[in-house]
Amino acid sequence: MQDLHSLVESMETLEFIIYPDGRVQEKVTGIIGASCAEVTAAIEAQLGQVLSQEMTSEYFAQKVEQSAAATTHATFSEW
C-alpha cells in the first residue's frame, strides 16, 4: 500500500480560475517535464488565445530513472 506522501506526490492536477472578464488562468501540477503542454493543448485550443505562459520548476525537472544493471570490469595479469 502506498503511503500518503508518495500518493500526493504522484497526483496530477489541473486547476482553472475563470475571471468575470472571461480570462481563464490554468495551473498544472504533478506533471514532470514538458508533457504538461500535451495534456493541456486540447483544452487551450477550445478556450481561445493563450496570452502568456509561466513555466514552473516541475516543467524544468527531469524524471529520474534508475537502472538495476551493473557493469563489471576484470583484468588479469600474466605474472
ZAMAR-521675 format. One record per residue: residue number from 0; y, z, x of N, C-alpha, C in turn. Coordinates in nm, 2 decimals. Atoms other than C-alpha are relative to their C-alpha. Last residue first. Example, Ala and Ser with C-alpha at 12.3 -4.5 7.8 and 13.67 -1.06 7.14 Angstrom:
! residues 2
voba 1 n.y -0.11 n.z 0.00 n.x -0.09 ca.y -0.11 ca.z 0.71 ca.x 1.37 c.y 0.11 c.z 0.08 c.x -0.08
voba 0 n.y -0.12 n.z 0.00 n.x 0.09 ca.y -0.45 ca.z 0.78 ca.x 1.23 c.y 0.12 c.z 0.00 c.x 0.09
***
This chain:
! residues 79
voba 78 n.y 0.01 n.z -0.08 n.x -0.12 ca.y -1.26 ca.z -1.38 ca.x 5.30 c.y -0.14 c.z 0.00 c.x 0.05
voba 77 n.y 0.12 n.z 0.04 n.x -0.07 ca.y -1.28 ca.z -1.66 ca.x 5.04 c.y -0.02 c.z 0.08 c.x 0.13
voba 76 n.y -0.02 n.z 0.03 n.x -0.14 ca.y -1.03 ca.z -1.51 ca.x 4.79 c.y -0.13 c.z -0.03 c.x 0.07
voba 75 n.y 0.11 n.z -0.04 n.x -0.09 ca.y -1.04 ca.z -1.53 ca.x 4.42 c.y 0.03 c.z -0.04 c.x 0.14
voba 74 n.y 0.01 n.z 0.07 n.x -0.12 ca.y -0.75 ca.z -1.55 ca.x 4.17 c.y -0.11 c.z 0.06 c.x 0.09
voba 73 n.y 0.08 n.z -0.06 n.x -0.11 ca.y -0.76 ca.z -1.46 ca.x 3.81 c.y 0.01 c.z -0.09 c.x 0.12
voba 72 n.y 0.00 n.z 0.08 n.x -0.12 ca.y -0.49 ca.z -1.54 ca.x 3.55 c.y -0.08 c.z 0.07 c.x 0.11
voba 71 n.y 0.04 n.z -0.07 n.x -0.12 ca.y -0.51 ca.z -1.40 ca.x 3.20 c.y 0.00 c.z -0.10 c.x 0.11
voba 70 n.y 0.04 n.z 0.09 n.x -0.11 ca.y -0.32 ca.z -1.52 ca.x 2.90 c.y -0.03 c.z 0.08 c.x 0.12
voba 69 n.y -0.03 n.z -0.06 n.x -0.13 ca.y -0.32 ca.z -1.31 ca.x 2.58 c.y -0.04 c.z -0.11 c.x 0.10
voba 68 n.y 0.06 n.z 0.07 n.x -0.11 ca.y -0.31 ca.z -1.44 ca.x 2.22 c.y 0.05 c.z 0.06 c.x 0.13
voba 67 n.y 0.10 n.z -0.09 n.x -0.06 ca.y -0.22 ca.z -1.19 ca.x 1.95 c.y -0.07 c.z -0.06 c.x 0.12
voba 66 n.y 0.13 n.z 0.07 n.x -0.02 ca.y 0.10 ca.z -1.37 ca.x 1.88 c.y -0.10 c.z 0.10 c.x 0.06
voba 65 n.y 0.08 n.z -0.06 n.x -0.12 ca.y 0.40 ca.z -1.20 ca.x 1.73 c.y -0.13 c.z -0.08 c.x 0.00
voba 64 n.y 0.14 n.z 0.02 n.x 0.02 ca.y 0.66 ca.z -1.38 ca.x 1.52 c.y -0.08 c.z 0.04 c.x 0.12
voba 63 n.y 0.08 n.z -0.03 n.x -0.11 ca.y 1.01 ca.z -1.26 ca.x 1.49 c.y -0.15 c.z -0.02 c.x -0.03
voba 62 n.y 0.13 n.z -0.07 n.x 0.03 ca.y 1.22 ca.z -1.43 ca.x 1.23 c.y -0.07 c.z 0.02 c.x 0.13
voba 61 n.y 0.12 n.z 0.09 n.x -0.01 ca.y 1.56 ca.z -1.53 ca.x 1.36 c.y -0.12 c.z 0.09 c.x -0.03
voba 60 n.y 0.12 n.z -0.07 n.x -0.05 ca.y 1.90 ca.z -1.38 ca.x 1.26 c.y -0.12 c.z -0.10 c.x 0.01
voba 59 n.y 0.01 n.z 0.03 n.x -0.14 ca.y 2.21 ca.z -1.60 ca.x 1.22 c.y -0.13 c.z 0.07 c.x 0.07
voba 58 n.y 0.00 n.z 0.15 n.x -0.02 ca.y 2.19 ca.z -1.62 ca.x 0.84 c.y -0.03 c.z -0.03 c.x 0.15
voba 57 n.y 0.14 n.z 0.05 n.x 0.03 ca.y 2.09 ca.z -1.25 ca.x 0.82 c.y -0.01 c.z -0.15 c.x 0.02
voba 56 n.y 0.08 n.z -0.02 n.x -0.12 ca.y 2.42 ca.z -1.16 ca.x 1.00 c.y -0.14 c.z -0.05 c.x -0.02
voba 55 n.y 0.02 n.z -0.14 n.x -0.04 ca.y 2.61 ca.z -1.31 ca.x 0.71 c.y -0.09 c.z 0.01 c.x 0.12
voba 54 n.y 0.13 n.z -0.03 n.x -0.04 ca.y 2.76 ca.z -1.65 ca.x 0.67 c.y -0.02 c.z 0.14 c.x 0.04
voba 53 n.y -0.01 n.z -0.10 n.x -0.11 ca.y 3.08 ca.z -1.69 ca.x 0.48 c.y -0.14 c.z 0.04 c.x 0.03
voba 52 n.y 0.13 n.z -0.07 n.x -0.03 ca.y 3.11 ca.z -2.00 ca.x 0.27 c.y 0.03 c.z 0.09 c.x 0.11
voba 51 n.y 0.01 n.z -0.06 n.x -0.13 ca.y 3.42 ca.z -2.15 ca.x 0.10 c.y -0.14 c.z 0.06 c.x 0.02
voba 50 n.y -0.13 n.z -0.01 n.x -0.06 ca.y 3.53 ca.z -2.37 ca.x -0.19 c.y -0.01 c.z 0.06 c.x 0.14
voba 49 n.y 0.00 n.z -0.12 n.x -0.09 ca.y 3.19 ca.z -2.48 ca.x -0.31 c.y 0.13 c.z 0.00 c.x 0.08
voba 48 n.y -0.04 n.z 0.01 n.x -0.14 ca.y 3.25 ca.z -2.74 ca.x -0.59 c.y 0.00 c.z 0.13 c.x 0.07
voba 47 n.y -0.12 n.z 0.08 n.x -0.03 ca.y 3.05 ca.z -2.71 ca.x -0.91 c.y 0.03 c.z 0.00 c.x 0.15
voba 46 n.y -0.12 n.z -0.08 n.x 0.02 ca.y 2.81 ca.z -2.46 ca.x -1.06 c.y 0.13 c.z -0.08 c.x 0.03
voba 45 n.y -0.03 n.z -0.01 n.x 0.15 ca.y 2.52 ca.z -2.71 ca.x -1.11 c.y 0.13 c.z 0.08 c.x -0.02
voba 44 n.y -0.02 n.z 0.14 n.x 0.05 ca.y 2.51 ca.z -2.82 ca.x -0.74 c.y 0.04 c.z 0.01 c.x -0.15
voba 43 n.y -0.13 n.z 0.04 n.x -0.04 ca.y 2.55 ca.z -2.46 ca.x -0.63 c.y 0.04 c.z -0.13 c.x -0.06
voba 42 n.y -0.09 n.z -0.08 n.x 0.08 ca.y 2.24 ca.z -2.36 ca.x -0.82 c.y 0.14 c.z -0.04 c.x 0.02
voba 41 n.y 0.00 n.z 0.05 n.x 0.14 ca.y 2.04 ca.z -2.65 ca.x -0.67 c.y 0.09 c.z 0.08 c.x -0.09
voba 40 n.y -0.05 n.z 0.13 n.x 0.01 ca.y 2.15 ca.z -2.56 ca.x -0.32 c.y 0.00 c.z -0.05 c.x -0.14
voba 39 n.y -0.11 n.z 0.00 n.x 0.08 ca.y 2.09 ca.z -2.18 ca.x -0.34 c.y 0.06 c.z -0.14 c.x -0.03
voba 38 n.y 0.02 n.z -0.08 n.x 0.12 ca.y 1.74 ca.z -2.15 ca.x -0.21 c.y 0.11 c.z -0.02 c.x -0.10
voba 37 n.y 0.10 n.z 0.07 n.x 0.08 ca.y 1.78 ca.z -2.43 ca.x 0.05 c.y -0.02 c.z 0.07 c.x -0.14
voba 36 n.y -0.07 n.z 0.12 n.x 0.05 ca.y 2.10 ca.z -2.27 ca.x 0.18 c.y -0.09 c.z -0.08 c.x -0.09
voba 35 n.y -0.07 n.z -0.04 n.x 0.12 ca.y 1.91 ca.z -1.94 ca.x 0.21 c.y 0.08 c.z -0.12 c.x -0.06
voba 34 n.y 0.08 n.z 0.04 n.x 0.12 ca.y 1.67 ca.z -2.12 ca.x 0.44 c.y 0.07 c.z 0.05 c.x -0.12
voba 33 n.y -0.07 n.z 0.09 n.x 0.08 ca.y 1.94 ca.z -2.09 ca.x 0.72 c.y -0.07 c.z -0.04 c.x -0.13
voba 32 n.y -0.02 n.z 0.14 n.x -0.05 ca.y 1.79 ca.z -1.78 ca.x 0.87 c.y 0.07 c.z -0.09 c.x -0.10
voba 31 n.y -0.04 n.z 0.01 n.x -0.14 ca.y 1.65 ca.z -1.46 ca.x 0.72 c.y 0.01 c.z -0.15 c.x 0.03
voba 30 n.y 0.05 n.z 0.12 n.x -0.05 ca.y 1.66 ca.z -1.42 ca.x 0.34 c.y 0.05 c.z -0.02 c.x 0.14
voba 29 n.y 0.14 n.z 0.00 n.x -0.02 ca.y 1.70 ca.z -1.07 ca.x 0.22 c.y -0.07 c.z -0.12 c.x 0.04
voba 28 n.y 0.05 n.z -0.10 n.x -0.09 ca.y 2.04 ca.z -1.10 ca.x 0.08 c.y -0.15 c.z -0.01 c.x 0.01
voba 27 n.y 0.15 n.z 0.01 n.x -0.02 ca.y 2.23 ca.z -1.39 ca.x -0.09 c.y -0.04 c.z 0.11 c.x 0.10
voba 26 n.y 0.04 n.z -0.07 n.x -0.12 ca.y 2.58 ca.z -1.34 ca.x -0.23 c.y -0.15 c.z 0.00 c.x 0.00
voba 25 n.y 0.15 n.z -0.01 n.x -0.01 ca.y 2.74 ca.z -1.58 ca.x -0.48 c.y -0.03 c.z 0.07 c.x 0.13
voba 24 n.y 0.03 n.z -0.05 n.x -0.13 ca.y 3.10 ca.z -1.56 ca.x -0.60 c.y -0.15 c.z 0.02 c.x 0.01
voba 23 n.y 0.13 n.z -0.07 n.x -0.02 ca.y 3.18 ca.z -1.77 ca.x -0.90 c.y -0.02 c.z 0.04 c.x 0.14
voba 22 n.y 0.06 n.z 0.00 n.x -0.14 ca.y 3.53 ca.z -1.88 ca.x -0.99 c.y -0.13 c.z 0.08 c.x -0.01
voba 21 n.y 0.11 n.z 0.10 n.x -0.02 ca.y 3.59 ca.z -1.94 ca.x -1.36 c.y -0.06 c.z 0.00 c.x 0.13
voba 20 n.y -0.05 n.z 0.13 n.x -0.02 ca.y 3.93 ca.z -1.77 ca.x -1.39 c.y -0.10 c.z -0.11 c.x 0.02
voba 19 n.y -0.06 n.z 0.05 n.x 0.12 ca.y 3.78 ca.z -1.46 ca.x -1.55 c.y 0.06 c.z -0.14 c.x 0.01
voba 18 n.y -0.14 n.z -0.05 n.x 0.02 ca.y 3.56 ca.z -1.41 ca.x -1.24 c.y 0.06 c.z -0.06 c.x -0.13
voba 17 n.y -0.07 n.z 0.11 n.x 0.06 ca.y 3.18 ca.z -1.46 ca.x -1.23 c.y 0.14 c.z 0.06 c.x -0.04
voba 16 n.y -0.11 n.z -0.07 n.x 0.06 ca.y 3.00 ca.z -1.24 ca.x -0.97 c.y 0.09 c.z -0.12 c.x -0.06
voba 15 n.y -0.11 n.z 0.08 n.x 0.05 ca.y 2.66 ca.z -1.37 ca.x -0.88 c.y 0.11 c.z 0.08 c.x -0.07
voba 14 n.y -0.09 n.z -0.07 n.x 0.08 ca.y 2.40 ca.z -1.18 ca.x -0.67 c.y 0.11 c.z -0.10 c.x -0.04
voba 13 n.y -0.12 n.z 0.08 n.x 0.02 ca.y 2.09 ca.z -1.35 ca.x -0.53 c.y 0.09 c.z 0.07 c.x -0.10
voba 12 n.y -0.08 n.z -0.01 n.x 0.12 ca.y 1.82 ca.z -1.12 ca.x -0.40 c.y 0.12 c.z -0.10 c.x 0.01
voba 11 n.y -0.10 n.z 0.11 n.x 0.00 ca.y 1.53 ca.z -1.15 ca.x -0.17 c.y 0.08 c.z 0.01 c.x -0.12
voba 10 n.y -0.05 n.z 0.05 n.x 0.12 ca.y 1.33 ca.z -0.83 ca.x -0.12 c.y 0.11 c.z -0.10 c.x 0.02
voba 9 n.y 0.05 n.z 0.13 n.x 0.03 ca.y 1.14 ca.z -0.79 ca.x 0.20 c.y 0.05 c.z -0.06 c.x -0.13
voba 8 n.y -0.04 n.z 0.10 n.x -0.10 ca.y 1.35 ca.z -0.50 ca.x 0.34 c.y -0.05 c.z -0.14 c.x -0.03
voba 7 n.y -0.14 n.z 0.02 n.x 0.02 ca.y 1.30 ca.z -0.30 ca.x 0.01 c.y 0.05 c.z -0.11 c.x 0.10
voba 6 n.y -0.02 n.z 0.07 n.x 0.12 ca.y 0.93 ca.z -0.33 ca.x 0.04 c.y 0.14 c.z -0.04 c.x -0.03
voba 5 n.y 0.04 n.z 0.14 n.x -0.03 ca.y 0.92 ca.z -0.23 ca.x 0.40 c.y 0.01 c.z -0.08 c.x -0.12
voba 4 n.y -0.09 n.z 0.06 n.x -0.10 ca.y 1.12 ca.z 0.09 ca.x 0.32 c.y -0.03 c.z -0.15 c.x 0.02
voba 3 n.y -0.12 n.z 0.04 n.x 0.07 ca.y 0.92 ca.z 0.17 ca.x 0.00 c.y 0.10 c.z -0.07 c.x 0.10
voba 2 n.y -0.10 n.z -0.11 n.x 0.03 ca.y 0.59 ca.z 0.19 ca.x 0.19 c.y 0.13 c.z -0.06 c.x -0.06
voba 1 n.y -0.12 n.z 0.00 n.x -0.08 ca.y 0.34 ca.z -0.09 ca.x 0.14 c.y 0.09 c.z 0.12 c.x -0.03
voba 0 n.y -0.12 n.z 0.00 n.x 0.08 ca.y 0.00 ca.z 0.00 ca.x 0.00 c.y 0.12 c.z 0.00 c.x 0.09
***
